[in-house]
Amino acid sequence: MSITDFGILINLTFTEALRSALPGRRKLVSEGKLRRDRRLRYENGGNLKLDRSSESKWVSWLKLVRIPNSFTVIADVLAGSALGLASWQPGVLVFLIVLATLFFYWSGMILNDVYDLSKDQQQNRRRPLASGNISVKTARQVAYGLIIAGLLVVFIASRASELSNSKWIDQTRSSFVFGPMSLHMVEGPFSLRSSTTLGIAVFLSLLIWLYDGPLKATFAGPILMGLCRVCSLLMGISLGWWNEPFQPWYLPHLWLAAFGHGVFVMGITWAARREAEAKQNANLPLGWCCSLIGIAMLASVSAFAPSPASLRVNATLGYPIAISLLALPWARRAMESILKPSPATIQRAVKQAIMSIIFLDAMLALQFAGQCHAIAVCALIVPAMLLGKRFKST
């Protein structure tokens, strides 16, 4: 805080104290003077710009990456690892894939504000870039740096997995068989299994750029966001392809879980369009209907599992009911936003939907990996909610 700001703060405090103590006296300062003392700076044709000293750089960066939502990405990877590994196996490789996926998510959040800068300035949104707390150049550099770091972490994790499994590989030399064709999993120093995760990471990087850049405002925007979440889950599922025994990639329940998750998030993105408008629009009911389809897909995952006996919850009744109950709080908020559309009700519904991702992921973890895995995923709601009180999710 500068000397000038400190003086203004003392002046305002002293003025308000006098006005409270002497209610019968005339106003000591005019309303115009008070407005000037609040130091609201207007730049770029009248757009609101906050004082850069009003919040620390760390707070601005946490706000920029929407830190409460980051825990839903961690939940995605852990749920994916439950599907891929079919057991609770915490370790360095899981941590590295979680870290890489977080890097990708944060880069997407930063690029989102970079490309939306003019829109945020027009709407006087108090975002870190629009307020000038973080420069656009720095944000762009950090975003692309995070993408590169994410790819590097995935490469390191893949290579570490190769080295740890090299002894087993030398003994077995297994292969996939597709009719007359045989596709070897190991060819040279880098196997098909671990390189698949790197391929998913590269594809995720492309999706992030397409969504935040040229295609966000088009009909393809929600689809791309849904595909980003599909990739987040696949990053965790791919961990099962590194281990022995492994889950083959062609098992239908893996894809149903990943794309069910993506359809749910696609609906959230669709419904959140024009969330600042206090009026009904077609995006809202269509988006929530899309999310409902995603819930139905997630509820049917167990029915396609190859070994129902290994599941922890009854696949035909218990698991679908549990998924439906976990989706009820979001459904109530979604219905409220449709019946009483306003920025507040829509934002509450979107936030509830985002937080529901953690519980849906926890149910997947419980069904395929057991209680320990599910508890670890559920625990993510605590920091997400605590940080959600300080930072906005939407």
N, C-alpha and C positions, 0 to 999 in steps of 0.2 A: 504494500500500500504506500503510495507516494505521500509527500507532505501535504500537497493540495487536497488529495482525497481525505486524508486524516482531518484536515481543517474543516472540510465540508461536513464530514461525519459529526464532529464536535458541534458545529454550527446547527445542524439539524436537530441533534439531541438536545442542545440548550434551548432552541426555539420551541420544540415540542413540550419540554418541561415547563417553560414559562406559560405556554398556552393552557396547559393542564392546571397549573397553579393559579392562574389569573383568568378564569373564564369570562369575567365581565369586561376585561380590557379589550381594546380594539386589537385586531390582528397585527402582529409585529412585522410580519412580512407579507407581501402580496403573493397571490397564487402563481403569478408569473415567476417571481423569485424562487419559490419552492420548486417549480418545475425545472428551472435552470440548475438548481442545486442538486437535483437528482442525477445530473450528468448523463443524460441519455444522448448519445452521439448519433447523428444522422448523416449517413454517407450514401454514395451511389444513388443519387436522386431521391433521397428521403427515406431509404430503407434503414431500419433500426440496426444499430451496431452497439453491442455492449462494450463496456470498459474492459479492456484486456486484462486488467489486474483483478477483475472480479472473481476469477477462479483459477486454480493452479493448472499447469500443463497436464499433470497426471489425471486430474478430474476431466479435463477436456478430452483426453485420449480415451478414457473409460466411457465417456458419453458417446464419443464418435464410433466406437466399436460395439455399442449397445451391449455392455458387459453382462447384464442379466440373461440375455438370450444365449450367451456363449455356453451356458451349462446344458442347453438343449442339444447342442452339437456334441458335447461330451456324451450325453445320454444316447445319442444316435450311434456313436462308435461302439459304446459298451453293449448296446442292444444287438448291434451287428455282430460283435464278437461272440455274444451268447448264441446267436443263430449259427455262426460259422464253427465255433469250437465246441458247442453243446456242453460246456462246463465252465466253471469259474476258474480262469487261469490268468490272474493279474501278473504283470511282468513288464520288463523294459520295452518289449516290442509293442505291447498294447499302449503303453505310455507314449511311445514315439508316434504311433498312428494317431492317437488323440491329439497330441501336440501339433502334428502336421495339419490335421483337419481344422483345429482352431486357427492356425495361421491362414488357411484358405478362407475361413469364415470372416475373420477380422479384415482381411484384404477386401472381401466383398462389401463389408459394411463401410469401409473407408471410401472405396470407389463409388459406392452409392451416393455418398454426400458430395464427392467431387463432381459427379455428373449432374447432381441435382442442385448445385450451388445457386444458380440464377433463380430457380424456383423457390428455394428456401429464403433467398434475399427478398423476393417479391412478397412472400407471405410473412415476412418478419419472424421467421422461425429461429429460435435461439439455439441453433446448432453450432458446433465449434468452428466449422469453416465459414459459415455465414456471419458469425460474430467476429471473426478475425483472430480468435484465440490460437488457431492453427492455420498456417499458410497452406494454400492449395498445392504449391510445389512440394512442400514437405510431406503432405498427406499422400500425394501421388507416388512419391519416391518410397515411402514406407509401405504403401499397398503393394506395389510391384516387388519390393524387397521381401515382403511376407510370402508372396506366391513362390518366389525363388527359394526362400527358406523352407517352405512346405515341401516343395519337390525334392530338395536336398535331404530333408529328414526322412521322407519316404524311401528315397534311394538308400540311405544309410540303414534304415530298418530292414529293407528288402535284402540288402547285402549281408547284414548280420544274420538274418534268418537262413540265408544260403549257407553261410559258413557253419552255423550250428547244425544244419541238417546234412552237411556234405558226407558224413560217414554213412548215414542211412542211404543216401542217394547212390553212393558208390556200390552199395550192396544190392540194391533192388532194380534200379533203372526202370521204373514203372512207366506206363504210357496210357493215354486215353485212346479208346478205339471208337471210331465213328464208321461203322460199316466196313468197307474195304480200306479205309484210310486209318492210319495210325499216327497220332500226334504226340510226340514224346514231350514229357513234362520237363526234361532236363536236356538241354542242348548247349554244350559249352559251359562257360563259367557262370552264366546267369539263367536260372530256370524260368519256365513259363509261369509257374505259380507266383513267384514273388514279383516278376515283371508285370503281372496282371494288376497288382496294386498300384504300381507306378503308372500304368496306363490309365487307371481310374483317376489318379491324381492329376494327370495331364488333361484329361477330359473335363474334370471339375474346374480346372483353371480356365479352360476355354469357355465353359458355361458361365463362370463368374464375369468374365469380360463381356460376353454377349448380353447378359442380363443387365449389368450396370450401364453398359454403353449403348450400342445401336438399337437393341430390341426391347428395352424395358417398357417403353410406352406402347408397344404393339400388342397384338393378341398373344404373341409368343412369350411375353414377359412372365406370366404366372407359370407357364409350362416349364420355362427354363429354371425358375426358382424351385419348382417341384423336382426337377431332375437334379438340381444341386443337392437336395436332401436325399434323393435316391443314392447319389454317389457317397454321401456321408455314411449312410448305412452300409453300402457296399464296401467302404474302406474297412469297417469293422468285420464284415462277413469274410472279406478276403484273408483275414488272419487265419481262418480255418483251412485255407488252401495251402498254408505254409507248414502245417503240422501233420503228423502221422498218428492216427488215421485222420483223414481230412474229409470235409464235406464237398462233394462234387458240385461244380458250379451250376449244373443243369437241374438240380432239385427244385421243383416248382415252388415250395413254400418259401424259399429264400427270395425269389423274385417277387412273389406276392407280397411279402412283408416290405421289401424295399419300395415297390411301386405303390403299395397302399399308403405307405408313409409319404411318398412324394405327392400322391393325389390329395392327401389331407392338407399338406402345406401349399399345394397349388391353389386349393380353395381358399386358404387363409389369404394368400397374396391377392387373389382375385377380389375377395370381399373387401380387402383393405384399400383398394383403389378409391381415390376421392374420399378417404375417411374424414377429411377436414370439412366436407360439405354436410351441412345439417339438413339433408333432404334424402328422400328415398331414391335409389337408383338401381338399375337392373343388376349391377355387379354384386350387390349385397346378397340377395337371395340365391343367385346362381352360384356365387362363391361358396356359400354355406352348404348348398346342395352337393357341390363337388367335394367338400370336406366330409360330408356325410357318406358319400360313396367310398372315400378313403377309409373311414371308420369301418364300414362293412367289409372292405378288403382285409383290413387288419384282423377283424373278428373271425375271418374264415381261414386264417393262416394255418391253424392247427389241423384243420381237416385235410390238408395236403401234406402233412408231415410224413416222412417215409416210415417212421417207427413210432406209432401212437403210444406204445407201452412205455416209452422213455419220457413222455410228457408228464409235467407235474400237476396239471389241472385238466379236468375232463375236456376233451377236444370238441365234443358235440354240444355241450350245454354250459359247463362252468366257465370255460375260457371266453366264449362269445358274450355271456352275461357280464363277466368282469370288464371286458372292453367297453361294453355299452354303459355300464355304471360309471366308469372313469370318464366317459365322454359327456355325461349328463351336465356337469357344471358349465362346460363350453356350450352345450346345446341350449341351455337356459339363457345364457348371455347372447347367443346368436339370435334366438327368437326375440329377445328384448330389443336388439338392434334393428330387427326388421319391423317390429310393431311400433317402436318409438325411435326412429332414426335420428341420430344427432352425433356430433363428433365424440362426445363423451361415451355414449352407449356403444358405438362402433369400436372405439379404442379399447373399452373394457372387454368386449367380445374377442377382439384380436389378441389382446394380452392373455386372456384366459385360454384361448386356443393354443398360443405359443407355449404357455406353461403346461398345458395338458400333454404336450409331446413327451415330457419327462415321465409322466405316469404311464402313458401308452408304451414307451420304451421299457419301463420297469416291468410291465406285464409280459412283454415279449421275453425279457431276461428271466423272469420267474418261470415261464412255461418251458423254456428250452435249456436253461442253465441252473436253475435252482434259487433258493432263498438268498444266499450270500450275494449273488450277482444282482438280484432284484433290489436288495437293501442298498447296495452301493449306488445303483442308479437313482433310487428314490431319494437318497440323501442329498442329491444335487438340487432338489427343490428348495432346501434351506438357504444356501447362499444366493440362489436365483431370486427368491422372494425378498430377502434382506436387501440385496442390491437394487431390486426393483422399486424399493421405497425411495431410493436416492436418484436412480437413473431410469429414464423412460425406455420401454421395450419397443415402442412403435414411433 
